Amino acid sequence: MTDRDDTPAVADGPAAERRAEIAEGLAAVRARIAAACASAGRSEDEITLIAVTKTFPASDVRLLAGLGVTEVGENRDQEARPKAADCADLPLTWHFVGRLQTNKARAVAGYADVVHSVDRARLVAALAEAAARTGRTLRCLVQVSLDEAGKKGEVGERGGAVPADVPALADEIAAAPGLELGGVMAVAPLGADPLPAFDRLAETAARMRRNHPDARIVSAGMSGDLEQAIACGATHLRVGTALLGGRRAIVR
Ligand SMILES: *Cc1c(COP(=O)(O)O)cnc(C)c1O
């Protein structure tokens, strides 16, 4: 990397390069969203882009915010907590999208606005208690397993409740003080066509809205499958790699 003396430090150097890189990623993702909405006959206003910043530093979150991103996603509490604290001055909505242990519920409730990964009754209870303690309202999505295992009634390897368990979980979230039922979330099964899986998610979401009409969020679609997710009615996309580049290691 070369340092030039003829421009102010803030406009040059690694930070400016990183900013340009992220701006390029963001423009490309926004173009993909626009094209997918056009071919699905949907309005771009229906889509919320969540930048998944796991493994990337708080400085990247700051650059994203400077580029107009308002929604940020993280998947591990021990990484998310300090990052959210670091960025507390920014007008951001924090989404927790990873598997969540019950004993981390209170910590996550301290900074997260939306929890996408609610998949069992014990976690609903823990989040409700945490929300009551912190005095904050947590919007919760029921994570739905779209694996073949999920169809057979087993817990899928990517997490999530089997579709048959979703209505009861939705009712519990809706009834819990401090929690607000937002809708559903899913991760497409590995190595399979995402379209039929996202269609199953859309059905589960429609069923949920019959009893909970305000639960309109369908969180689906990542860097590799956001077009298919938009075609199947996703409202929230969780995009990491396409915005920020490759992660060094995926820690689960
Ligand atoms: C990492 C992650 C994403 C983003 O994945 P990319 O393929 O990098 O866009 C989305 N959702 C969840 C739950 C994740 O853990």
The ligand as an SDF file (V2000), in Angstrom:
LIG
                    3D

 15 15  0  0  0  0  0  0  0  0999 V2000
  -23.3640  -15.4400    7.6130 C   0  0  0  0  0  0  0  0  0  0  0  0
  -24.8290  -15.4530    7.5190 C   0  0  0  0  0  0  0  0  0  0  0  0
  -25.4810  -14.8090    6.4580 C   0  0  0  0  0  0  0  0  0  0  0  0
  -24.7430  -14.0980    5.3260 C   0  0  0  0  0  0  0  0  0  0  0  0
  -24.1960  -15.0510    4.4640 O   0  0  0  0  0  0  0  0  0  0  0  0
  -23.4440  -14.6320    3.0980 P   0  0  0  0  0  0  0  0  0  0  0  0
  -23.4810  -15.8690    2.2920 O   0  0  0  0  0  0  0  0  0  0  0  0
  -22.0720  -14.2190    3.4920 O   0  0  0  0  0  0  0  0  0  0  0  0
  -24.2070  -13.5180    2.4960 O   0  0  0  0  0  0  0  0  0  0  0  0
  -26.8670  -14.8410    6.4490 C   0  0  0  0  0  0  0  0  0  0  0  0
  -27.5750  -15.4710    7.4100 N   0  0  0  0  0  0  0  0  0  0  0  0
  -26.9780  -16.0890    8.4440 C   0  0  0  0  0  0  0  0  0  0  0  0
  -27.8220  -16.7680    9.4660 C   0  0  0  0  0  0  0  0  0  0  0  0
  -25.5910  -16.1120    8.5340 C   0  0  0  0  0  0  0  0  0  0  0  0
  -25.0060  -16.7510    9.5580 O   0  0  0  0  0  0  0  0  0  0  0  0
  1  2  1  0
  2  3  1  0
  2 14  2  0
  3  4  1  0
  3 10  2  0
  4  5  1  0
  5  6  1  0
  6  7  2  0
  6  8  1  0
  6  9  1  0
 10 11  1  0
 11 12  2  0
 12 13  1  0
 12 14  1  0
 14 15  1  0
M  END
$$$$
